[in-house]
Amino acid sequence: FFYPRLDFALARAGANTVAELTAFTIPSLFIPLPFANYQEQEKNAQFLVKNQAALILSQADLNQQTLIQALKKLQAQAPFFRQQLKQFASSQQQAVANLCQLIIQVLQKHSP
């Protein structure tokens, strides 16, 4: 698996991609698909952007100059983004632990 080796990522903003990059605390520049249903990729990326944990560049604004500028900004802010992402990853891990505990309790209560 290559995520642990990344310093940062340039990616689309599908739900799985955003979740994986968050879980592995990879600072990211997202370029959401402009024609995704209900603009879900834009919304996925905006959640992290609003929480100062990622950058976004619209495909309409994408050119060589804007990409280079955004990548330089991402590189400069990567340590800060990684710290922000650690908070989200920790929350995800706690949510999974809570869900597993709840499932165990239900199974124990309803087992013969």
C-alpha positions in Angstrom: 0.0 0.0 0.0 1.5 3.3 -1.0 -0.3 5.9 1.2 2.2 5.7 4.1 4.9 6.7 1.7 3.3 9.9 0.5 4.3 13.4 1.6 1.1 14.8 0.0 -1.4 14.0 -2.7 -3.1 15.5 -5.7 -6.4 13.7 -6.2 -10.1 13.9 -7.2 -12.4 14.1 -4.2 -14.5 11.0 -4.2 -15.7 9.9 -0.8 -13.4 6.9 -0.5 -10.4 8.9 -1.6 -11.0 11.7 0.9 -11.7 9.2 3.7 -8.5 7.2 2.9 -6.3 10.3 2.6 -7.8 11.6 5.9 -7.2 8.2 7.7 -3.6 8.2 6.6 -3.2 11.9 7.4 -2.0 12.8 3.9 -2.1 16.5 3.1 -4.0 16.9 -0.2 -4.8 19.1 -3.1 -8.2 18.1 -4.4 -9.5 18.8 -7.9 -13.1 17.6 -7.7 -14.9 16.3 -10.8 -17.0 19.2 -12.0 -19.8 17.0 -13.3 -20.2 14.7 -10.3 -23.8 14.1 -9.1 -25.0 16.8 -6.7 -21.4 18.2 -6.6 -20.5 15.5 -4.0 -16.8 15.7 -4.8 -16.8 19.4 -4.2 -18.7 18.9 -0.9 -16.2 16.2 0.1 -13.2 18.4 -0.5 -14.8 21.5 1.0 -15.3 19.7 4.4 -11.5 19.4 4.8 -10.8 22.8 3.3 -13.2 24.5 5.7 -11.4 22.7 8.5 -8.0 23.9 7.3 -6.9 20.3 6.4 -6.6 20.4 2.6 -6.6 22.6 -0.5 -9.0 22.6 -3.4 -8.5 23.7 -7.0 -11.5 23.8 -9.4 -11.0 22.1 -12.7 -12.2 25.3 -14.4 -9.3 27.2 -12.9 -6.8 24.4 -13.6 -3.8 25.4 -15.7 0.0 25.0 -15.3 0.4 28.2 -13.3 -2.5 27.6 -10.9 -1.4 23.9 -10.4 2.2 24.9 -9.6 1.0 27.6 -7.2 -1.4 25.3 -5.4 1.2 22.5 -5.1 3.7 25.0 -3.6 1.1 26.1 -1.1 0.3 22.5 -0.3 4.0 21.7 0.3 4.4 24.7 2.5 1.3 24.0 4.6 1.7 20.2 4.7 2.9 20.0 8.3 -0.1 22.0 9.5 -2.6 20.0 7.4 -1.1 16.8 8.7 -1.8 18.0 12.3 -5.4 18.9 11.4 -5.9 15.5 9.7 -4.6 13.7 12.7 -7.6 15.1 14.7 -10.0 13.7 12.0 -8.2 10.4 11.9 -8.4 10.1 15.6 -12.2 10.9 15.5 -12.7 8.2 12.8 -10.8 5.6 14.9 -12.9 6.4 18.0 -16.1 6.2 15.9 -15.1 2.8 14.6 -14.3 1.6 18.2 -17.6 2.9 19.5 -19.5 1.1 16.7 -17.7 -2.2 17.3 -18.4 -2.0 21.0 -22.1 -1.3 20.3 -22.3 -4.3 17.9 -20.6 -6.6 20.5 -23.1 -5.4 23.2 -26.1 -6.1 20.9 -24.8 -9.5 19.9 -24.1 -10.4 23.6 -27.6 -9.3 24.6 -29.3 -11.2 21.8 -27.2 -14.4 21.7 -28.7 -17.6 23.0 
